[in-house]
Amino acid sequence: MILAEMCNTSTSYIGQIEIGNRFPSLELIEKIALALEIEPYLLFMEETDSKAPTELLQNKTGKIPLSVKKELINNLSTAIRKVVNQIS
């Protein structure tokens, strides 16, 4: 089964995410991580020489463009701030 099917989305949408033209929702980030059997935070880790989580990420996802990582982090930060503000 391909990633798009596992996430209940189209292959073209996954492709657009991979090349940095689209940015997934938090829900889709969770689906992607679940499909890849990794923790969602691994999708945002920078590549380093000898970090085990990064190796796992690279084995499961290949390279994610830095622009996509930055946008995802921004989206997550905004969502977290909204939740914190609602709780406060």
C-alpha positions in Angstrom: 0.0 0.0 0.0 1.3 3.5 -0.8 1.6 6.4 1.6 -1.3 8.3 0.0 -3.7 5.4 0.4 -2.6 4.9 4.0 -3.3 8.5 4.7 -6.6 8.6 2.7 -5.4 11.3 0.3 -4.2 11.5 -3.3 -0.7 10.7 -4.6 -0.6 14.1 -6.2 -1.2 15.8 -2.8 1.6 13.8 -1.2 3.8 14.7 -4.1 3.0 18.4 -3.7 4.0 18.1 0.0 7.2 16.4 -0.9 8.3 19.2 -3.3 7.2 21.9 -0.9 4.3 23.3 -2.9 1.6 22.2 -0.3 1.7 21.9 3.5 -0.2 19.2 5.3 -2.7 19.8 8.1 -1.9 18.6 11.6 -4.3 15.8 11.0 -2.5 14.7 7.9 0.9 15.0 9.7 -0.5 12.5 12.3 -1.7 10.2 9.6 1.7 10.3 7.8 3.5 9.5 11.0 1.1 6.7 11.8 1.5 5.2 8.3 5.3 5.4 8.6 5.2 4.0 12.1 7.2 6.9 13.5 6.5 9.7 16.0 5.3 12.9 14.3 8.2 15.0 15.7 10.6 13.0 13.6 9.1 14.7 10.5 10.6 17.9 11.7 14.1 16.8 12.7 17.1 18.3 11.0 19.4 15.8 9.3 22.6 15.1 11.2 25.4 12.6 11.0 24.7 10.0 13.6 21.3 10.6 15.3 19.2 7.4 15.5 15.8 9.2 15.1 17.1 11.0 12.0 18.3 7.7 10.5 14.8 6.2 11.1 13.2 9.3 9.5 15.5 9.1 6.5 14.7 5.3 6.1 11.0 5.9 6.2 10.5 9.2 4.4 13.5 10.1 2.3 14.4 13.8 2.3 11.8 16.4 3.1 12.6 19.8 1.8 13.7 22.3 4.5 11.0 24.7 3.4 8.4 22.1 4.2 9.9 21.4 7.6 9.9 25.1 8.4 6.3 25.6 7.3 5.2 22.6 9.3 7.0 23.8 12.4 5.3 27.2 12.0 1.9 25.6 11.6 2.5 23.4 14.6 3.6 26.4 16.7 0.6 28.4 15.8 -1.7 25.4 16.6 0.0 24.8 19.9 -0.3 28.5 20.8 -4.1 28.5 20.0 -4.6 25.4 22.3 -2.5 26.9 25.1 -4.5 30.2 24.8 -7.8 28.3 25.0 -6.7 26.4 28.1 -5.4 29.5 29.8 
